[in-house]
Amino acid sequence: MSAGSTGHPENAGTTGNTGSPGNTGSTSLPAASGTETVGTPAGVARITWHRAGAPRAVLAVSHGAGGGIEARDLRALAAALPARGYTVALVEQPWRVAGKKVAPAPKTLDTGWTALWPALAEPGLPVVAGGRSAGARVACRTARELGAHAVLALAFPLHPPGRPEKSRADELTGAGVPTLVVQGARDPFGRPGEFPPGTELTEVAYGDHGFAVPKSAGVTEAASMATLTDAVAGWLDGLFG
């Protein structure tokens, strides 16, 4: 999903800076095991399921305000986590399904996410709410109300670039459930050291808002995404044993 203000550059980073063609964030998604559409007051949303054989939980993750579920971090989670016992549900907000280029207001994003939650919970497993950038804000804002087991915040937009005084830390700390932040070291929307003390956070070295790394860093996209997926899997294992 995409949460947060609409059309903000905070979410344009799903493609990020590219050090190589593989860093564009536009490659195809791993094969899905099912897709469903869900009607919401905000329009029709879409869930793409990547199912584990014997799942312990569902990780539901949505996109930001400037991209979709083809983002490199969402693709990496969908490819890696089912084999580790976690079903991944990639959620496309109604505005994205409708082909619009600009996300609606945060309240509308929250409405869409809330309305599709029963479909995410239908398998009868604990659901971890997640998202990248604006989608992470949606997950944080609605976690307590929806009964999310935990929140995964990818590239959380702690503040607009260059405006640290416009902090959104209250959304993050107000989630009310265990929360993991995965943040690029160079993210202009909030570098790891800017987060509130006590934040559980994994840093992706050299990563920008879309977790792209410059070619000069000498780090491959595969290595960066392995850092991300290993951190998320380890965190989930700690929650679900």
N, C-alpha and C positions, 0 to 999 in steps of 0.2 A: 503494500500500500504505500501511499505516499502521504505523509502527514506533514504538517507544518505548513507554512505559508505557501501560497501558491505561486508557482512559477518562479520561485526563488532560486538564485544561482546555487544555493546550498545543495540542490539535488542534481544540478547539471553534471556533477562529477561521477555519474554512473559510468561514463566512458573514461573519464580521467585523462591524464597525461599519458602519452604512450611512448614507451621506449622501444617497442617492436610491434609489428602488426598484430601479434596476439594480445596486446594490451588495449585494444580498442573497446573491449567489452561487448562487441557485437556478434561474437561467434554464437552458433546455435546452442540451444540448451541440450543437456543430456536427455536421453529418451525418457519420456514420462510414462507412468503407469495408468494415467487417467486424467481427464480434464472435465470439470463441471462448471456450469454457469449458475450464478445465484442472484436472484432478484433482490434489490435493496431499494430503500427510498431515494437513494442517490443515483439509481440506474443499475444496470446489470454488471456484476463483478464476475471474475473468472478465477478458478482455483486449478492449478496444475499440480497434480499429485506425483510424488516420487516416493513410492512406498517401500518400507523395509519389510523383510520376510517375517520377522517376529518383533514388531516394534514395541519399544518401551514408552514412547511419547511421540507427539506430533510437534514439529517445529514449523510454525506458520510465519513466513516472512514476506514482506511486501516491499515494493520499490519506492523510489523517491519521486520528487515532483518534476524531475527533468529526464526520467528514463523509465525503463520497464524491468521485467524479470530477466532480461538478458544481461544485466549487470554482472561483472566478473565474480563478485563475492557471492551473489545469489546462485549463479551457475555452479560455483565451486561447492557450495553447501549441498545443492541438489545432487551433485555427482558423488560426493564423499560420504554423506551421513547415512543413507539407507543401509549401506553395508555394515555400519557400526550400530545399527539397531534403532535408528530414528527416521520416521517418516517425515519428509519435507514437503510442505504445501506452499507453493509459490503463488502469491495472491496479487492479482491485477485489479486495481481500483476501477470503479465504473468509468471515470473520466478517461482512463487509459484504454479500456475496452472499447469505448465509443470513438476512439481515434483522436481525441482532443489533445492539443499540445500544451495546454496550461491547466494545472491542477486547480481545483476549487478551494474554497476557504477551509481552514482546519476543522471547523464544526461539521462540514459536509463529509470530509474524509473520515472523521470519527464515526459519523452515522453509517457510512458504507461498511466500515470495518466491524462495527457492532452488529449490524444486521446479518453479516455473513458468518459470524462466530459460531452459530449452531451447526453449520456445515463442517467447520473445522473440528468441533467437539463430537460430531456424530460417530466417529470410530470408537468412542468410549475411552479414549486415552487422555492422559494429562496433556494439555496444550501449552506450549511455550510461545508467547507472542513475540514477534520480532519484525525487524524491518531495517532498511538502510535509509539514513538521512531523515527526510520527512516521515518516512514510514516508521522509523524508530521513535519519533515523537508521538505518532498515533499509538503505537504499542504501549509507550509509557503512560500516556494520558488515560488510556482505557483499561489498563491491566487489572486494577483493583475491582472495577465495576464488573468486568467480564469473568473474573475468577481465573485469570491466567496463572499458570504455575510459576512462571518466571518471565523475564524479558531479555531478549537479545537485541542490543542496540549497535548496529553497524554504522560507522561514520556518523555518529551522533552530532548534529549541528549545534554545538554548544553556544555559538553566537555567530552573527553575520561576520564575514571577513573584515578584519580591522576594527571591529566594534565589540571588544570584550565586555564593555559595560552593558550590552544588550544580552545578558546571559539568559539561557534557557535551562539552567541547572535545576531549577525547581521542578520542571517536568521530569527530569531524570531521577532526582532524589524522591520525587513524589510517587513513583511507580508503586511502591508498597510491597514489592515482591523481589526475590533475588534477581539481580540485573548484572549482565556482563556487557561491557562496552568493548568493541574492537575498533581501534582508531589508527589511522595512518599517522606516522611521525611528522609528516609535512602538511597535515590537513589544515587549511586556512580557516575552517569553521570551528577549530578547537584542537590544539595539539594535546597530546596525552598529559603533559605536565600542567595543563590548565584546568583539569577536572577536579571536582571537590575531593578533599581527603577522604579516604575510605572507599572510593569508587573501585570496583573490581574491573580491571582494564587490561587488555592485551594490546600491545603496540605492534603495528606492522611497519617494520623498518623502511624508511624512505617513501612510504606510501602517501599519496595525496588523498583527496576526498573520495576518489573512486578506487583507491588502493592501487593505482598505477604507480610504477617506480621509474625514474629516469634511467636511460640506458647506461649512463655513466656510473650508476650505483653498483653495477655488476651483480645484481640480484634478479633472478628470473621471475616471471609472473607465477610460474608453478611453485617456486619456493615461497613466495609471498602468500599465495593462496593455501599452501600447506600449513604455514604458520597460523592462518586464520581458521582453517577447518580443524586442525589439531586442537587449537585452543577451545573452540566451540564444543568439539566432541568430548574433550576432557572435562569441561564445565558441566555438560549434560550428564556425563557419567557420575560426577559428584552429586548431581541432583537426583538421579534415578538409579544409581548403583548398578 
